[in-house]
Amino acid sequence: MGEEVPSESTILRDLQDARVLTTDAVLTPLTGGVSCEVWRVSPDHVTPKVRQANPHGLVVKAPLATLRTPALWQADVSRGFAESAALAWYGTRTPDAVPQVVWRHPSAPVLVVEAAPEGWDEWRRQMLDSHANSPDVSAERLARIGSHLGSILATWHRESRDTSGLPEVLLTGDRLRTLRTDPFHRATADEVPEIGTELRALADELESARTCLVHGDFSPKNVLVSPSDAPFGAWMLDAEVAHVGDPALDVAYLSTHLACKGVARPEFATSLDAARRAFEDAYRQGSDLVTVDRWDRHTGAILAARVRGVSRVTYLSPEQETFVLGLATDLVHGRINLDQAWGQILTT
């Protein structure tokens, strides 16, 4: 496997040579990505045979060696191979929960997946930008999405316990350290010495586990959902951090982001708490791999990282960041649990 990412023009030519795209095809950049170049291809530029199974077009991804963050953050582009393998594996277990892999470059970390239907939207954007009466952020809607995500994550964790059956690329590499524990836990430990020892211990705990396949970026920004007035559908995207490791990372990751959204949008906090509870309940119905205490402590670690680590959320005020850091510190120390943390969020 190669470790060089081809140029945009080379990627386009390779896709045309593979008879995935037409000779007049163009790659249209999608904005907002931190770790990858992402392009969309309209159905008109997909060859008829491929378009038959992908009527909404395609999405092309290629990883960046230097991520788009204020602080320097570099990572091995071979993570693109891991993402391809993980999405393909997820597709065999929960085909309706991820985009199907259409094409994988034979020698470079370039991935092509089906595009979502028209009108599907990023779940993060809905939670941050919707108006108060929007059906997109009703308690029922958010709980349904949370339950869906908890169920598929439990399936992925449970069915990958026998790691010997996973592709080799998911068993190797340093994606967890370079994309999570170093820029999240250890960088935050330097910034918040009060919990530095605990954060480093939690990082070591994540790195030593070989429990199951872990997505590593189980976040609302990677969830696409169907319109609220259409039949329900939701996809989990971006599996660049996929690795064999500790399932606590995945549950803590989503728990963290729901809590941050609850702080940022207090008018939706009750509905977001419903999503949090639905996610936890659905996960626990399908998996017993993460104890309550570890779920709480690892959520605290990721919460702290999102306000003091290398990759920080951008939608919290300084006062809200301080509040989140207080919750994170108490969770990491075991002074409160997630229910108590949400009690504080709901009364702030």
Stockholm file with secondary structure:
# STOCKHOLM 1.0

chainA/1-348         MGEEVPSESTILRDLQDARVLTTDAVLTPLTGGVSCEVWRVSPDHVTPKVRQANPHGLVVKAPLATLRTPALWQADVSRGFAESAALAWYGTRTPDAVPQVVWRHPSAPVLVVEAAPEGWDEWRRQMLDSHANSPDVSAERLARIGSHLGSILATWHRESRDTSGLPEVLLTGDRLRTLRTDPFHRATADEVPEIGTELRALADELESARTCLVHGDFSPKNVLVSPSDAPFGAWMLDAEVAHVGDPALDVAYLSTHLACKGVARPEFATSLDAARRAFEDAYRQGSDLVTVDRWDRHTGAILAARVRGVSRVTYLSPEQETFVLGLATDLVHGRINLDQAWGQILTT
#=GR chainA/1-348 SS CCCCCCCHHHHHHHHHHTTSBCTTCCCEECCCCSSEEEEEECGGGBCHHHHHHCTTCEEEEEECSBCSSSSCCBCCTTHHHHHHHHHHHHHHHCTTSSCCEEEECSSSSCEEEECCCTTCEEHHHHHHHCCTTCGGGCHHHHHHHHHHHHHHHHHHHHHTSSGGGSCGGGTSSSHHIIIIIIIIIIHHHHHCGGGHHHHHHHHHHHHHCCSEEECSCCCGGGEEECCTTSCCCEEECCCTTCEEECTHHHHHHHHHHHHHHHHHCGGGHHHHHHHHHHHHHHHHHHCCCSCHHHHHHHHHHHHHHHHHSSSCCSSCCHHHHHHHHHHHHHHHHTSSCHHHHHHHHHHC
#=GC SS_cons         CCCCCCCHHHHHHHHHHTTSBCTTCCCEECCCCSSEEEEEECGGGBCHHHHHHCTTCEEEEEECSBCSSSSCCBCCTTHHHHHHHHHHHHHHHCTTSSCCEEEECSSSSCEEEECCCTTCEEHHHHHHHCCTTCGGGCHHHHHHHHHHHHHHHHHHHHHTSSGGGSCGGGTSSSHHIIIIIIIIIIHHHHHCGGGHHHHHHHHHHHHHCCSEEECSCCCGGGEEECCTTSCCCEEECCCTTCEEECTHHHHHHHHHHHHHHHHHCGGGHHHHHHHHHHHHHHHHHHCCCSCHHHHHHHHHHHHHHHHHSSSCCSSCCHHHHHHHHHHHHHHHHTSSCHHHHHHHHHHC
//
